Amino acid sequence: MTIAAPILAYNNSINIKINEAFKLKAGQDVYFPEEELKISFISVITDTRILNELNAVLNGNAVVLFIISHRGKEFEACLSTNKETKSVIIKNYRIILKDLAPYPSDSRIIFHSRYTATLLIRTIKDGVYS
């Protein structure tokens, strides 16, 4: 399912703008027509994060596969919840994985359709983020 709107993008009745965090569900796309930029949440490749009894996230990592299309060219991006690989730069955009929900627990399996990524897209002009 692709979501689009005249401002920049549209997702679940919320206008999405560059430089503002937004949520994208597994299997969902978001399209920014003015930027000719599309981001597709393909899948969670691995999720080794664990909640402890105090609901604090212990060491672990989740890796998420996105397909990013810009002006007809597609790029694969594996972003993780670890700081080293939380973002990728494609053309004039830095795409940042801010969060992935829900967090795993010992008592339940997380189905692909339940994952939601919080993303932020920053524009880069002349080497500076706007």
ABEGO torsion letter per residue (X at the ends): XBBBBAAABBBGGBBBBBGBBBBBBBGBBBBBAAAGBBBBBABBABBABBBBAAGBBBBEBBBBBBBBBBGGBBBBBBBBABAAAABBBBEABBBBBABBOBBBBAABBBBAAABBBBBBBBBBBGGBBX
